[in-house]
Amino acid sequence: MSAPAEALSPLPPMGFARVMRGLLRDPRSAAGLGLVLLAVVAAVFAGWLAPFDPEAPDFINTLSPPGSAHWLGTDDLGRDVLSRIIYGARASLFVGVLSVVAAAAIGTVLGLIAGYAGGLPDTLIMRVMDVIFAFPSILLALAITAVLGPSLTNAVLAIAVVNLPIFVRLARAQTLVVARLDYVEAARSLGSSHSRILLRTVLPNILAPVIVQGSLLFASAIITESYLSFLGLGVQPPTPTWGNMLRNAIGFMELAPWLAWFPGGAIFLTVLGCNLLGDGLRDRFDPRD
């Protein structure tokens, strides 16, 4: 009896436990994972971790420097900076995760179709992606949010559209390689349908680079969300985000520089963690490893 088509794949599955062990053995990957988890914990448990209401003003303690009462100081309305940074992680991570997941899911499907079908579908999909890719990413995100209006949903949509061509190109390139390998030809000879070949044979073998690319673009999505919020086109006040906290700090750079230091540091550490984690995932999924 012939082996099932999916069993002919030459790439062994990368179990979650194996990937985690590899990440924790590498100091850089472990540091990146720790920074990302720190941001995730802050976002998920903000209601328990934040010492104050992030939106409640305290006009008696406006622009208080970091101290025992307010560890990271207060802003011009007396709101606790630490609490706003903790709650700001929610918006930044939500936009980053949702936009990257949406772009990765749609982009992978389109890339699979383009690379496997070829011909007219490939031409149409890739020409549309070329048009999107021709625009500078920040300008395109600004244009989308300016047309649709500033909001959390529109920020997610704008960042997803900006990242979509990257996933489409990556998935298409991987599909072009995998679709011509022997085990895919064997699946065709066994009578597997095109949908079964794509979902059960090709897709599992192109997911590794997609996951790595997603982890790296997650950092880019956080930065883009910060840009949009900084320019007033992202999440709107009084909801705290790291970007609109930086925007609010512009008028107080000399009087209260901590208003820019701490949200800027939160962005830096989270993006650094995503990049280190992405590098670690790339090493773990590298077939030459």
Secondary structure by P-SEA (a helix, b strand, c coil): cccccccccccccccaaaaaaaaaacaaaaaaaaaaaaaaaaaaacccccccccccccccccccccccccccccccccccaaaaaaaaaaaaaaaaaaaaaaaaaaaaaaaaaaaacccaaaaaaaaaaaaaacccaaaaaaaaaaaacccaaaaaaaaaaaaaaaaaaaaaaaaaaaaacaaaaaaaaacccaaaaacccccccaaaaaaaaaaaaaaaaaaaaaaaaaaccccccccccaaaaaaaacccccccaaaaaaaaaaaaaaaaaaaaaaaaaaaaacccc
